[in-house]
């Protein structure tokens, strides 16, 4: 899935119906997941894969073969440490890929002539 995929605008968390953030697969995620794996190494396998994240509920939903798995039972609760790491990744993704989207969304409130709320 790409950060500018229109599907991301309509996907929502199945539990709170709020927006989800795309977490692309990264090499650093596999290293941090391996370090925090602990149990049987499942987190090391799941960590680097692409996923959608709900920071409000601290739940991560996997994307398998390009298909978001958005059943409530397919989401996993993340630890406090992993939540902080994922928030940093979300912020990083928004600054690298979301700059143009953020500028586009704020375009109507710039005070340009003819914009809503300004005198013409």
SVG drawing of the C-alpha trace seen along z (x, -y; Angstrom):
<svg xmlns="http://www.w3.org/2000/svg" viewBox="-17 -42 35 62">
<polyline fill="none" stroke="black" stroke-width="0.4" points="0.0,0.0 1.3,-3.5 0.9,-6.5 -1.1,-8.4 -3.5,-5.5 -7.1,-6.8 -8.2,-3.7 -6.4,-5.0 -8.9,-7.9 -11.8,-5.6 -10.3,-2.8 -11.2,-3.0 -10.5,-1.1 -13.2,1.5 -13.4,0.7 -13.5,-3.1 -14.2,-3.9 -11.4,-6.4 -8.6,-6.9 -5.7,-4.6 -2.0,-5.4 0.0,-3.4 3.2,-1.9 5.3,-0.8 7.6,2.1 11.1,1.0 14.5,2.7 14.8,0.9 11.4,2.2 12.7,5.7 15.7,5.0 13.6,3.3 11.0,6.1 13.7,8.7 15.0,6.9 11.6,6.7 10.3,10.2 10.7,12.0 8.2,14.9 8.6,17.2 9.9,14.6 6.5,13.9 6.9,10.2 10.2,10.4 8.2,11.8 5.2,9.5 7.1,6.3 8.7,5.4 5.5,6.1 3.3,3.3 0.5,2.5 -2.2,0.0 -2.0,-1.6 -4.6,-3.1 -2.7,-5.2 -5.9,-5.9 -6.4,-2.3 -2.8,-1.2 -3.8,1.5 -2.0,2.6 -3.7,4.3 -1.6,6.3 -1.6,5.8 -1.2,9.3 -0.5,9.5 -1.7,5.9 -5.0,6.5 -5.7,4.8 -6.9,7.2 -9.4,5.1 -11.4,7.6 -11.3,6.7 -9.7,10.1 -6.9,9.5 -5.6,6.4 -3.0,6.7 -2.5,4.6 1.0,3.1 3.1,2.4 3.9,-1.1 7.4,-1.0 6.2,0.2 3.5,-2.5 6.2,-5.2 8.2,-3.7 5.2,-3.5 4.2,-7.1 7.7,-8.2 7.3,-6.2 3.8,-7.7 5.3,-11.2 8.2,-10.4 5.9,-9.1 3.7,-12.3 6.7,-14.6 8.3,-12.7 5.2,-11.6 2.5,-13.8 3.8,-17.3 2.0,-17.7 -1.2,-16.1 -1.1,-18.4 -0.6,-21.5 -3.4,-20.4 -5.8,-19.9 -5.0,-23.3 -5.4,-25.1 -8.8,-26.6 -7.8,-28.5 -4.9,-30.4 -6.6,-33.8 -6.3,-34.0 -9.0,-36.0 -12.3,-34.1 -11.5,-31.6 -14.3,-30.8 -14.3,-33.2 -12.4,-36.0 -13.6,-39.3 -13.6,-39.4"/>
</svg>
